[in-house]
Amino acid sequence: MQLLRQIIARVQTWCAAQRALRVKPTDILPLMALQSAIHRDVTPTGVRVYSLCGSCGARLDTSATLCEDCAQRRSRLS
């Protein structure tokens, strides 16, 4: 019976260590700021420049960092 308890304790310890190694979404958000904020599509007729929302990834025609929905949602949380 003691051997079974030791095995269960080791498995629980291993699971906790694996959970600690997982990347959390909140850890990734600062890294998104390091990516290029301005994107471009090259077509035969020209180049179209756009940016993406830093929160949801929606395509923005203006050079903004957040779309209107995400900006309002963030201002309500603050």
C-alpha positions in Angstrom: 0.0 0.0 0.0 2.9 2.4 0.8 4.4 1.7 -2.7 1.1 2.7 -4.3 1.0 6.0 -2.3 4.6 6.7 -3.4 3.7 6.1 -7.1 0.6 8.4 -6.8 2.7 11.1 -5.1 5.3 11.0 -7.9 2.7 11.2 -10.6 1.1 14.2 -8.9 4.4 15.9 -8.6 5.2 15.2 -12.2 1.8 16.6 -13.3 2.3 19.7 -11.2 5.7 20.2 -12.8 4.2 19.8 -16.3 1.5 22.4 -15.5 4.2 24.8 -14.3 6.0 24.5 -17.7 3.0 25.3 -19.8 3.0 28.7 -21.5 0.2 30.9 -20.2 -1.6 33.3 -22.7 -0.8 36.2 -20.4 2.9 35.5 -20.9 2.5 35.6 -24.7 0.8 39.0 -24.9 4.0 41.0 -24.2 5.8 39.0 -27.0 3.1 40.1 -29.4 4.1 43.7 -29.0 7.6 42.8 -30.3 6.1 41.6 -33.6 5.8 43.9 -36.6 2.7 46.0 -36.2 2.5 47.0 -39.8 1.7 44.4 -42.5 1.4 44.7 -46.2 -0.2 42.9 -49.1 1.7 43.2 -52.4 -0.6 42.9 -55.5 0.0 43.7 -59.2 -1.9 47.0 -58.7 0.1 48.1 -55.7 0.8 47.7 -52.0 -1.9 47.7 -49.3 -0.7 48.5 -45.8 -2.7 47.4 -42.7 -2.3 46.5 -39.1 -3.8 43.8 -36.8 -5.5 44.2 -33.5 -3.1 43.4 -30.7 -5.8 41.5 -28.8 -8.1 39.6 -31.2 -6.1 39.8 -34.4 -8.7 41.6 -36.5 -7.5 43.4 -39.5 -7.4 47.2 -39.1 -7.3 49.7 -42.0 -5.8 52.4 -39.8 -2.5 52.1 -37.9 -4.1 51.4 -34.5 -3.1 48.8 -32.0 -6.6 47.7 -30.9 -9.9 47.4 -32.6 -12.8 49.4 -31.2 -14.4 46.4 -29.4 -11.1 45.4 -27.7 -10.3 49.0 -26.7 -13.8 49.4 -25.1 -13.5 46.0 -23.4 -10.0 47.0 -22.0 -11.2 50.4 -20.8 -14.1 48.7 -19.0 -11.7 46.3 -17.2 -9.4 49.1 -16.0 
